[in-house]
Amino acid sequence: MFVLASAFRGNEHKSNHFASKVLRAFSRKPHVYSHFMAGLSPIMLKHPDGKIEHSASFKVDLERFNNALFQIACGLFYYQYKTKWQGGYQVLTNELMALDSPNAVRTNEVVQRVGERVSKAFEGQDRHGENDKIFTYSIISDQQNRHAIYMKFYEGIEITVLLTNV
């Protein structure tokens, strides 16, 4: 929740969740807050309209983040197919950026292009979810028992979990 609610993209509901749920959780568990703040670095963000914003970056525990998203995808898979997923997975997102590697700019460009292609692949697919301002999802499956679960949080954070047989 912290990673999603503090993301660059998203709507006012994302900001409201950060100001209410995330900050309340931090007040109950200050050690969690200090864990996230340990890697905090100031950065400048450029919006698509050219506006520059002062913000901060932090290191994300990718294994934990990806596992949480995989668990959400497994729940959606079960809801759709009434069976548990027993295979492997890969998480793709348009939100996490590499900032400290020598090839960060190139890596981020590739990630953004892949994200755009995945987003286009899901255009026209049925979207599910009771509140599209908070969360929607779509599932594409093929004959080889491969599945792509596209999730959109807060109208801007796009995450796809690829479910593949190992």
Disulfide bonds with the S-S distance in Angstrom:
none
